[in-house]
């Protein structure tokens, strides 16, 4: 390798080539697909709308206050689009940077507590893992929260090895930023993990000193409290009900929006969240024995961290695959530490074969899924998807799978490095082929409708539809209310069908319509009586 690629960055002591590889993973085709509704569209429109409304405390979607998440991710997205404009990649930029920062924190931690080779392996595994890479490619709060949570917990372990007030200051600051990103979870998970680890390791004095560190709490309140106070002053009890009760307590107690699953949901999805490293993940499971007192303290900390997240979110009623990412950082470090435990090439190719097998079969799965759908939007997406997930797509997926499996079977490089290469192929396939195709099938009609609406140069009102990316592309709030005669609305064909005789359809793409109201039901002419039969 050329000498210049061994240049080390001053703070992290990271090889320059590694940083460039990590940037490639996290920024791959960040602008190559449309915003996905509802999540990306909602976060992006809430951020864009802050500028239109001149309100940087409360986030809105049209005429509804959005209490889903606290303010930090919106402020970061606002900073990004204020510099780069309302491009889709600008909304995603904070997530990509958070993913990169998350991985740099892993590298720095492992380098400090283990060695540089293991740190390099850990960083590459993190960047190449499907779930970590995906969450850093979307304009939501999850990558930022994961970066803050991971760094908080890594510093907590460092404090257990070398207690220092400076580490506590950093921990409290990170938790405060986490609370500004997604709420109480940013304190709850670190507190439970720290309590179990410190007390099991006989570090009761260090634990008590940490949780009663007054300067830390003062800093925490100074960072986190002002926005919560201002939002409560602005919205009152609605903020308590909407954010704390609905989106925190109820999300744990009830399966929101149909996102439920059994207790084994996360163990089953985890090998695919960390694809292509599923075999390596299973291979390091025996290290869980080190959780016992007197064994390796680092392994004990990492397993306690993962198991707390696994049990907590397995008990929660609302289950989404990305929730388990809160516990993936310790697994990444364990996989890097014990990478040599995986020696069987055939076992290693099992999960990549399954993943690319699903991709090859994806065009055949779409008609099967379509038969079970009832939502007209989803049916339309499935019908459009057939144009993109076709024979050519299956051939590309098969080629990517063949190259991946060939790499795994090739003995020239260590097996862990071959899996990282497969992760690179996986990343290229997902972000340059699969996601753009899915985006076109699902989101292109919304984008096209917004481009048409721009040509009208008049207000547009939302009609019984929840696709906020339309507002982002239109660059305007579209208030949600019934149309007056002569006004223009944006809606779904099936929801406008009952009053279709009172509308002119100005534009249609798939099930998405732009309509103008031409009459009201009460102004419709009364039908003439039927003629009498002779």
N, C-alpha and C positions, 0 to 999 in steps of 0.2 A: 504494500500500500504506500502511495507517495507520502513523503514526510509531512507535507503541508496538511494532509488530512488527519494527522495526529495532533494538530494544534488544539490546545485545551482552553476552554472559556474560563475566565479568571475566577468567577464566583463558584460555579458548580464543578469546575474542573471536568467539564464534559468534552469529549472529542467533537470537533466541528462536524465531522462526517455524520455522527450520531444525531446532532441537532438538525442537520439538513434532512436526514431520513425521517425524523419525527415530524418536522414541518410538512414533508410530503404526505405522510399518513393523515395528518389532521386537516390539511387544507386542500385535499384532493377534490377537484371539481366543485368547490363550495358554491359556485354561481351557476352550476349546470343543471338545475332543476328548480321548478316553481315551489313556492311556499305551500306546505301541506296544511289543509284545514282539518281539524279545528285548531290544534295546538299552535303550530307555527303561525298561522294566520292571526290567531287571537293575540299572542304575544307581540307580533309585529305591528298589528293595527293599534293595540293599546299604546305601544310606544310612539307610533307615528301620530296618533291622535293627541298625545300630550302637547305637541307643537301647535296643532290646529286649535286646541282649546286653551292653550297657555296655562295648563294645570299640570305641574310636575310632582304632585303629591298623590292624587287619586287617579287610578287608571280606569278607562271607560271602554266599552264596546258599544258604539252608537249611543243609545239613551240609557244603557245599563252600566252600573258601576261593576267593575271586575275585581272581585275580592279573592281570586284564586291564589295569587302569590304576592308576597311583599315587593318592595320597590326596587331593589338593587339591580336585578337583571334589566329592568326597564331603563334605569338610568344609564347603564352601560350600553345598551342598544341605542339609546338616545344620543350618547356621545359618539357612537360609531356613525350613525346616519347623519349627524350634524356635520361630520367631516366628509363622508363618502357618498351621501345622498341615500335615497330609499331604494337602493339595490338589494336584491335578496341576500347576496353574500354579506352585505354590511350588517343586516339583522343577525346573521349567523356568526359574525366575526367574534363576539364575546365568547360564544360557546367553543369555537375552535381554539381561541387563546386559552380558555379555561382547561380544555383537554390537554393542550401542550403544557400548561403550568402544572396540572395534575401529574403528568408523566415526569416532568423535571423534579417535582417534589419526591416522587418515588425513587428516581435516580440518586438524588442527593442523600436521601435517607439510607438506601441500601449501600451506597458507597461508604457512608460513615460507619455503619454498624456491621457490614460484611466486607465487601471488597469491590473494586471497580468492575471486574468482569461480570460479577453477579448483577451489579447495578446496570450495566449495559444490557444484559439479558432481560432484566425486569422492565426497563424502559421500552425495549422493542416488543416484548410480550404485551405490555399495556397498550401501545399504539396500534398493534396489529389485531387486537381482540375485537371481535365484531361489535359487541355491545358498547364498549368504551369508545370505539371509533365512531359509531353511529350517533351516540348521544352528543358528541362534540361537533356533529355536522348539522344540528337542527337548532332553530332559534327558540329555545325554551330555557328554563332556569336550571335544568338538571345537571348539565356539565359543570356549571359554576358551583352548585351546591356540592357535587362530588369532589371537586377540587378543594373546596374549603373544608369539607368534612375529613377528607383524606389527610390534608396537611395538619389539621388540628390533632388528629389521632396519632399521626407519626411523631409530632412534637411531644405528645403526651408520653409516648414510649421513651423518647430521648430524655425527657425530664426524669423519668424513673431511673435512668442510668446515671444522669448527671444533673441533679437538681440545681436550677438557676432561675432567678427571678425574671431574667430576660425571656426565658422560654415561656413562663407563665403569662407574661405580658402578651407575647405573640399568640398564645393559645386563646386567651380571652378576646383578643381583637378578632381572630379568625372566627370564633363562635358568634361574635356579634354580627360579623358580616354574613355568616350563615343564617342567622335569624332574620336578617334583612333580605335574604334570598328566598327562604322557604319556610321560615317560622320555627316553632319549638323543636322540631326534629334535629336541628343543628346543635342543640344543647343536650337533648335526651339521649341520643346515641353515644356521644363522647362520655357523658356522665356514667351511664350504665357500664360501658366497656371499661372505663378507668376504675370504677368501684370494684368490679369483679377482678380485674387484673391486679391492681395495687394490693387489695386485701388478700388475695390468694398468694401473693408473693411476699407477704409480711411487710408491706410498705405502708402501714396504717398512718404513720406520722407524716410521710410525704403526701399521702392522699388528703389528709386533713389540712395540711398547709396549703395545698393546691386549691381546695374548694373554699377555704376561708381567706383567700388572698385578696384583701380589700382593694389594693390598687387595680387588680384585674377586674373586679366587679365595677369599680368606678369607670374604668375604660369601657367595659361592656355596655353599661348604661349610656355613657356618653355617645357611643357609636350607634347602638340599636334603638334607644328609646325615642329620640326626637321624631322620627318618621311615624312611629306608632301613635305618639301623642297627637301629632298634627292630623293624622288620618282619623283618629277618634273624634277630634274636634270638628273635622269636616263632615263625618258620616254618622257619628254617634253609635247607637246600639246596633245599627245595621252592619257596621264594621265587625263588631263582636260576633253577631249572629252569622254573618257571611264568611268571615275568615276563620275565626277560632272554632266555632261550632260546626259549620257546614264542611269546610275544607280541611279541618284537622280532626276533630272528634268524630264527626259522622263518617269521614273517609276510613277511619279505623274500625268503626262499629258496623258500618253498612257498606255493601258493595255498590259503589257509585258508578252510574252509567254502564251497568252490566259487566264491570270488570271484576269478576269473581273467579274463584278457583279453589281447588282442594289444598290440603296441607302440604302435599308433595309437589305443588305447582313449581316452586322455585328450584328444588333439586332436579326436576326434569328439564327445565329450560336453561339451567346454569351452564351445562357444557356447550350449548349453542350461543349463549351470551358471550362466552369466552372462546368461541370458535376462532381459529382452528385448533385450539389447545385443549380440547375436551379430554383426550387421552392423558395428557400430562396432568391435567387437573385431577383425574381419577387416580393417577399413579401416586400423587403426593398425599392422598387422604391418610395413609398410615401415620404421617407425621402428627396427626391429631393426638397421639399418645403423649406428646410433649406438653400437652396442656396441664398435665398433673404437676403439683408442686415438686420442686426439686429437679425438674427437667429443664430443657432449654427455655429461658425466659422470653426470647424473641418469638419462638414458635408459639408459646403459650399466649402471648399478647395477640398474635395474628389470628390464632384460632378463636380466641374469645371474641375478638372483633367480628369475625365472620359469623360465628354462631349467634351472637346477639342480634345481628341484622337478619339472619335467616329466621330465627324464632319469632322476632318481633313482627316481621312482615308476613310470615306464614300465618300468624294469629290474626293479622288484620284482615278485614273483610274485603277491602278493595285491593286487588292484585294486578299489578302491571309488571311486565318483564324488567323494565329499567329500574324498579325499586331495588332489586338485588344488587345493582351496581354499587350501592352504598357499602356493600361488603366484599366487593371484588378486589380492592386494593391489597388486602392481606393475602388473597389467593394468588395474585400476580407475584407478590414477593416470595411466597412459598414455592410457586412453580419455578421461579428463577433460582432460588436457593437449591432446590432438589431436581434441577433439570436433568441431571445425569441418571436419575432413577428411571427415566423413560428410555428403553433400549429397543423395544419391539416396534419395528417399522409398520407392521400390518395393523397393530393396535392403533398406532399414531394416525394412520390414514382413514380409520373408521369414520370419524366425525366429519372431516372434509368430504369424504365420499357421500355421506348422507346429505350434507348441505348442498353440494353441487348436483346430487341426484334429484333433490327437490327442485332445484332451478331448472334442470333439464325437463322435468315433468310439469313444470309450472303452466305451460300452455294447455296441458290436458286437464289440469286441476281447475282452471277458470270456469269452464262450463258446469262442472260439478258444483262449484261454489255458487254459481249464478242461480241454480235451481233452488237453493236454500234461502236466497235473499228475498226480502220483502220491501226494503227501503228502495224507492225509485232511484235515488241518487246512486246507491250501491249497485243496483242492477245496471244502470247506465254505465257506471265505471267498468263493470265486468264485461259489458258488451264492447266498449271501446278498447278494453285491454287486449281483446283478441287481435286487434290490429298491430299491437306492439309486442305482445308475447306470442310470437309466431314461430315458425320453423327456424328462421334465422337466429332468433333468440336462443332456441334450444341448442342449435349447433354451437353458438358461442359459449353457452354454459358447459356443453360437453367438452369443448376444447380447453376451457379454463380448468375443468375438473381433471382432464387427462394430464395436463401440464402439472397440476398440483400433485396428483398421485405419483407421477413420475419423479418429481422432486423429492417426495418423501421416501421413495424407494431407492433413490440415488445415495450411495454411501460416501460420497466424497466429503461432505460437510457433516458436522454434528447434527443430530436429529432435531435439537431445539432450533438451530438456525434454519433448517429446512422448513420447519413449521412457520417460522417468521416469514420466509420467502412465500410460502403459501398464503400467509396473512396479507402479504403485498398483492398477490394475485386476487385474493378475495376482495381487498379494498378497491382495486381497479374495477373489478366486475360489478361490485355493488354500486359505486358512485359514478361510473361512466356508462353502465348498461342497465342494470336493474332499476335503480331509483329514478333515473331520468325517464325510463319507459313507464313506470308506475305513476310518476308525476304527470306525464302527458295524458295518461288515461283518466286520472282523477281530477287534475287541476286545470288543464288547458281550456275547458269551456268557461271557467270563471275568469281566467285571464282574457280570453277573447271577448267576453261580455264587458269587461272593464274597458278594454280598448275601444269598443263600440260606444260605450257610455261617454267616453271622453269627447267623441265627435259631436255629441248633442249639445254640449256646453249649457246644461241646465241641471237643476238638482235632481238627484236620484234617491228614491226611498226604498228601504229594504222591505220585502214582502214575504214573511214566513219562511225565511231561509237563514242558515247560520254558517256562512262562509265568509269570514271577515277578511280573507286575503283580497276579496273584491275591493274593499275600501283602500287597501294598501296600493293596489295597482291603479285605482282611480285617483288616489291621493286626496280623498275627501271622506268625511263622515257621511254615511247614508242613514239618516234617521229612520227608525222603525215605526211606521204608522200606515194606516189605510190611505189609499190614493184619493185625492180629489180629481174631478174631471179635468183632463188636460195634463195631469202630472205623470211622471215616468217612474216606474218601479223595477226592481231587480228581484227575481224570485224563481221558484221551481215550477215547472210546468204542471206537475200533479197537484200542487197546492193552489194554483191559479185556475185550474180547469173548471171548478164549479162556477166561477164568474167569467168564464172565457168570452161570453157574448158581450161583456162590457169593456173588453180590452182590445186594443190593436197590438199584435205582436210585432215589435220593431226589429228584434234580433233574437235568434235562438241558436244555441250550440249545445248539443246533447239535451239534457233536461233543463238547462239554464236559459231563462228568458229575460229580455228587456221588453217591458210592455208600457203602453200609454193608455190611461183610463179615458174612455170615450163616452161612458154613460154610467149612471148609478141605477141600482135595481129599482128604486122607487120612482125613477123617471122613465122607466121603460114603458112603451105603449101597451095598453091593455089589448090582448088578442080579441079580434072580432068574434062574435058568437058563430057557432057552426050553422050553416044553412040547414033549414028544415028539409027533411026527406019528403019527396012527393008522395 
